[in-house]
């Protein structure tokens, strides 16, 4: 384990600015270009350092376990796989956990928590993970393509939050697509949210069965949604068939496929603030993290606004966690790799709510 002295700058909310710019969403098949000049609304501007610089890290899922902050990121590295529209260049092979006693304090980069060679069913691409704790056992949930190149979600267990984790021999039965995040509600029930379109393959499951053709609903029709499933008591399986999580506009109509500024792309995260359920997610080709609120874990959720404007790099991915009475947004950008989309670094900023429970959007400078 390496003690990291880094994480010197942490400049939370200071400036309200208007960032001006506009960009058309990329169509599938178009080149994915790093993006920093997107339309943005009034936002808090932050500028933070990567939590660690020894390795590239991305897709941070943050939790407080045993009084410390643990971050479960993807471990980006240069695998040498050519870039394509399905994200083949994100060819990660293991996970490393980060931890810190407090936000802004020294960050520990732990040893490899699990490697793809340890997981019999995994073929390639260990993407965005999450973790949960129940009765003293830690569960690492991770997506990867199986030997048939179909994304599944696996689970591995440990007595320690940082691992090493022992994988289940097979992926979670009935799992598909990627970006799992596990939310524990106040009644002690755990739910997994998951899914992602394009390279995440969610569109291939629209009929309930795998269809390798990438077909999407027409632009005017309801967009594909994230999925939710209650977890079994032993946390190793789904306790129910995954269900659609509906995201509605202010009129109560489903967000449509053509609404690239608000439709679900990937990276669903759930948190609860003042009794309300906040579903946040990435809009993919418009590069934002947005959120929608609801009254229960299943939704429906009503679209509200932006959490995080586009960062340097193509992907935008986050988690939201309360630490010592303050709320924080963990996110990533490609500043350390000077804009390489698949080599990202995890950062953290304070998250502010207004008096009505609206999240004040953040603009993160590289
Ligand atoms: O890191 C690989 C993929 O990129 C994640 O699973 C997505 O959320 C995006 O960040």
Boltz pocket constraint, residues with backbone or C-beta under 6 A from the ligand:
constraints:
  - pocket:
      binder: B
      contacts: [[A, 58], [A, 59], [A, 74], [A, 90], [A, 126], [A, 127], [A, 128], [A, 178], [A, 179], [A, 266], [A, 267], [A, 315], [A, 316], [A, 317]]
      max_distance: 6.0
